[in-house]
Amino acid sequence: MASAMLKVAVAGISRCSRVTLLRACSTSTPLQGGVPGSLWKLGKLNHIAIAVPDMEKATALYRDVLGATVSEKVPLPEHGVYTVFVELGNTKLELLHPLGEKSPISGFLQKNKSGGMHHICIEVDDINAAVAELKSKNIRTLSAEPRIGAHGKPVMFLHPKDCDGVLVELEEA
């Protein structure tokens, strides 16, 4: 009965409004926080990383054309990359360029000559607990232990084959 009344009530509403109304009426539990019973909690999107073949050109695009605030170029030899962070209102972009011949970004750019999205970074409140639990659920990591990332905090990369084709970086908040 309630379903029939809802159908009548939304009959004259646009599709966009119907989606909003249905979301508002949803009784499902929102997907937020951590995994139930976990010792760690998933946080916010920290950044989206973009591999670029020309760091100066990419930096100029975001700074000079789009008007964003960008950081200085910083070498991270332990990760084989140069980084530039682009500040956005609700997150950051991380521009990545190869540093050295063994850079993981070199291989990416060989396959993707124009560059492109490389990974997403999501914050966690306890990286060691997150990694231990994810490994127990057969999620592979790209290193045995967390390493210090571009923000000076511990990070761990999750294998893209275990994450629906997306390279996911976890960073301790």
C-alpha positions in Angstrom: 0.0 0.0 0.0 2.7 2.4 1.0 4.6 1.6 -2.2 1.5 2.3 -4.4 1.1 5.7 -2.6 4.7 6.5 -3.2 4.3 5.7 -6.9 1.3 8.0 -7.2 3.1 10.8 -5.3 6.2 10.7 -7.5 4.3 10.3 -10.8 4.4 14.0 -11.6 7.9 14.6 -10.4 10.9 14.8 -12.7 13.4 11.9 -12.9 16.0 13.9 -11.0 13.6 14.8 -8.2 12.4 11.2 -8.0 15.9 9.9 -7.5 16.4 12.5 -4.7 13.1 11.6 -3.2 13.8 7.8 -3.3 17.2 8.4 -1.7 15.6 10.4 1.0 13.0 7.7 1.6 15.6 4.9 1.5 15.7 2.6 4.6 19.1 1.1 3.8 22.0 1.8 6.0 24.4 4.3 4.6 27.8 3.0 3.5 30.2 5.0 5.7 32.7 4.4 8.5 34.6 1.2 8.7 33.9 -2.4 8.2 31.6 -3.6 11.0 33.7 -5.1 13.8 36.9 -3.7 12.4 39.7 -2.1 14.3 40.1 0.6 11.7 38.0 3.1 9.9 37.9 4.3 6.3 38.2 8.0 5.9 38.0 10.6 3.2 39.4 10.7 -0.3 42.8 12.3 0.2 43.8 12.7 -3.5 43.6 11.4 -7.0 47.0 10.8 -8.7 47.6 11.6 -12.3 50.7 10.4 -14.2 51.9 13.1 -16.5 54.6 13.0 -19.3 55.4 16.7 -18.9 55.3 17.9 -15.3 55.9 21.6 -16.2 53.1 21.6 -18.8 50.7 19.8 -16.4 51.6 22.2 -13.5 51.0 25.2 -15.8 47.6 23.8 -16.8 46.3 23.6 -13.3 48.0 26.8 -12.0 47.9 29.2 -15.0 44.8 28.0 -17.0 42.6 26.7 -14.2 43.7 29.0 -11.4 44.5 26.3 -8.8 47.1 26.6 -6.1 49.9 24.1 -6.8 52.9 23.0 -4.7 56.5 23.0 -5.7 57.8 19.9 -7.5 59.2 17.5 -4.9 61.4 14.5 -5.7 60.5 11.3 -3.8 63.4 9.0 -4.8 62.2 6.2 -2.5 59.0 6.0 -4.6 60.7 6.9 -8.0 58.6 9.9 -8.6 58.4 13.7 -8.7 55.2 15.0 -7.2 53.2 18.3 -7.4 50.0 18.7 -5.4 47.1 20.7 -6.8 44.8 22.0 -4.1 41.1 21.7 -4.7 38.2 22.7 -2.5 37.4 19.2 -1.2 40.5 17.1 -2.2 43.8 17.3 -4.0 45.3 16.1 -7.3 48.8 14.6 -7.2 50.7 15.0 -10.4 53.3 12.2 -10.8 56.3 12.2 -13.1 59.1 9.5 -13.3 62.2 10.0 -11.3 64.9 7.5 -12.4 64.8 4.5 -14.7 63.1 2.2 -12.3 60.1 4.5 -11.7 56.7 2.7 -11.7 55.4 5.8 -13.5 57.8 5.2 -16.4 56.0 1.9 -17.2 52.6 3.5 -16.8 53.6 6.3 -19.3 55.0 3.7 -21.8 51.5 2.2 -21.9 49.6 5.5 -21.7 51.7 8.1 -23.7 49.4 11.0 -22.7 49.4 10.1 -19.0 46.2 9.6 -17.1 44.7 8.6 -13.8 47.2 6.4 -11.8 45.6 5.8 -8.4 43.2 7.1 -5.7 44.3 7.7 -2.1 41.9 7.1 0.8 42.7 7.9 4.4 42.4 5.3 7.1 42.8 5.9 10.9 45.1 2.9 11.5 47.1 1.7 8.5 48.6 -1.3 10.3 45.1 -2.6 11.3 43.7 -1.9 7.9 46.5 -3.7 6.1 46.3 -6.7 8.4 42.6 -7.1 8.0 42.7 -6.6 4.2 45.4 -9.2 3.8 43.3 -11.6 5.9 40.6 -11.0 3.2 43.0 -11.9 0.4 43.6 -8.3 -0.7 47.2 -8.2 -2.0 49.5 -5.2 -1.3 52.3 -4.0 -3.4 54.8 -4.0 -0.6 55.3 -6.1 2.6 55.0 -3.1 4.9 53.7 0.5 4.8 56.2 3.1 3.6 56.3 6.8 4.2 54.4 8.6 1.4 54.5 12.1 -0.1 52.7 13.7 3.0 55.2 12.1 5.4 52.6 9.6 6.6 52.5 5.8 6.3 51.0 4.5 3.0 50.2 1.2 1.5 49.1 0.4 -2.1 46.5 -2.3 -2.7 46.8 -4.5 -5.8 44.4 -3.2 -8.6 43.4 -6.8 -9.5 41.9 -7.1 -6.1 40.2 -3.7 -6.2 38.1 -3.8 -9.4 41.0 -2.6 -11.6 41.8 0.5 -9.4 45.2 1.1 -7.8 44.2 2.1 -4.3 46.6 3.9 -1.9 45.7 3.9 1.8 47.2 6.7 3.9 47.1 7.0 7.6 45.3 10.1 8.6 
